[in-house]
Each structure stands twice: as structure tokens, then as C-alpha cells.
């Protein structure tokens, strides 16, 4: 009786506790969460837009919810779609957007050769305990302060899933490991495949405030060296051949028909005149004969009548001297009245090349 009566007294109390929402072991929301939201909005960490849709405040059991939630349709100014859309608070939205632009996109270009255009999220706001386990602490998902990413879609439509790509091709592994390593530099908690059995198929990121400011990143990030991009040398530029300017010919004009030449009029035949005979020209008059010298040449003296050394040559009588006809053996002979003067004589008499007048008697 005592035991039964005691049970009836305790049962209503247990039911009342369950109705008050204290099953998460937390009676309310920490004040720093609302302060973090308000500070993020004041710094314009998130600006309402078609990609960031403001929602009404969310209040759930055990302090779940957000004061200024957003429905996120896309990151990177609409270039990376979130499928499906996620309900998140301002602080984690700001870090997710920066992570997508500064880490995810460069990793995709380096390893996959194309950008990421969509993210498949597996859990955003959810009022539950960690990993959904009974008796566990309340999850950061319950405050819109965490996101689970299951896959990335590239521009060609290919999905890189965390479940298959974590140990997939070198390109998939290199991309996901670089993505995880970059997340560990921005978020306070990052859990990827290998951290525990609950994260075998997604990467969990959140901004939980741990004791003493510590961070959690599991497993330890081991990014692979980025692949060496092949440098393609552009072909040498061919010399530009300038085409000659095209001269626009004028449109052909209609050619007027050529006039038909008129037939020449037949002229009456003219009588042929006989050629007129011309008198022959008189023969040219003979040139007048040269006048004979008015004075007859003097008679040539004989050889026996000349002084010694004189001789009669073709040009007349000449006295001995230069270019003379004095007989000798050749060389030089000193003759004449001027001492030390050399006179030259030829052994064979030759006619003088200098035209000389004929000698006249009594003129020298």
C-alpha cells in the first residue's frame, strides 16, 4: 500500500517535468547566443536578400530556437545553391559563406577543374540532442548554429559525396581533405568521416563555444598536395598577313549601244595627173686651186757647199744641234758654244716630229 501510494504521488510530478521541456537537461538558452546573433546583424554579417530570407523567431523545447533566423537558399551571392534550403542563425551563416568562397571554390578548381554550384545539406536547425542520442547534451543544431554537408555538386552536374569520395579517387579525396582542413580554420567544431560512427557520410561544422576556447577537428586534417597544373604554352603567334584593301568597284553601268558608223560617201574618181619633170641640178663648181707661192724656193745647195756638220734633210737644211741629224755613234756629244751642255744625236737619221718651216736663205 505504501509503495503503491508513493508511486501515485511521483507519477504526476514526472509528467509535469516532461511537459516543461527539461528532457535535454537545460532549462533555457544561453544569453551569449542571442548576443552573438545581434552582433552579427549589427556588423552586417548577413544582409537580407533573395538568397537570405529572414524568418520569425523560433522557440522550441529546452531552449531550442533562434531569435533572428534566416532561410538560406544559396551562398556566394547566389552562385552556390543550398539543397534543400537551410534554417540557420547569422553567426554560422557568415562563416559558411566565407568558407564556401575562400576554401570550397578554390579546392574545386584545383582538384576538379571546375567550380562548385550546389551543396547538399543533411541537417540545419533541428531541436535534438547530439547525434540524436537519448541523454546526450543538446546539439548545436538546436540553435541553428551548425550544418551537416553531405555532398558538393560541380558545374558539370557531378556530385562529390562525402560518403563515397572520402576514400574515392585521388581528385575526390584531395578536394574533400582540403575542404575539411579549411573548415577547421574557421569553425570551432569540425567532424568528418573517421571521427565517429555518426559522421561517416557528412562533414559537421558548428560554432559551439567550448571550455577554455578550445576547438575540435576530427580526424586530424591531412590535406594532400595540390596537383601540379600542366602549363600549356600557347602556340607562337602567326604573323598577321594584312590583306590588301578591297577596292569597291562601282556598279556596272548600262553601256549605251555603240553608234553604227555611217557608210562613207563614194567620191568621184579624180583624174591622175602626170608627174612634172624637174630639171637636173647643175654639177657643183670645182674648188679653186691653191695659189702658188709668190716666191720660188731657193735652190738647194749641194753637199759640198754646206759648212761642216750641216746636212740636207727632208725638211730642208738644218744646222747641227738637238734633234739634229749629225752622224754619230749614239749617246751624247758635247758640241756647240755653251760649255757643259749635252746634245743628243741619233745614229740613224729620222724625220723630225716637230713641224718646222722650210729654211730660207738669208733669214737666219
Secondary structure, DSSP 8 states (H G I E B T S, - for coil): -HHHHHHHHHHHHHHHHHHTTGGGS-SS--HHHHHHHHHHHHTTSS--SSSEEE---EE-GGG-EESS-EEEEEETTTTEEEEEEEEE-HHHHHHHHHHIIIIIHHHHHHHTSS-EEEEEEEESS---BGGG-TT--B-GGGGT-EEEEEEEEETTS-EEEHHHHTTS-HHHHHHHHHHHHHHHTT-SEEE-TTS-GGGSS-EEEE----GGG--EEES--------------------------------------------------------------------------SS-------GGGS-TT-EEETTEEE-SSTTB----SSSEE--SSSTT--EEB-SS----SS------TT--
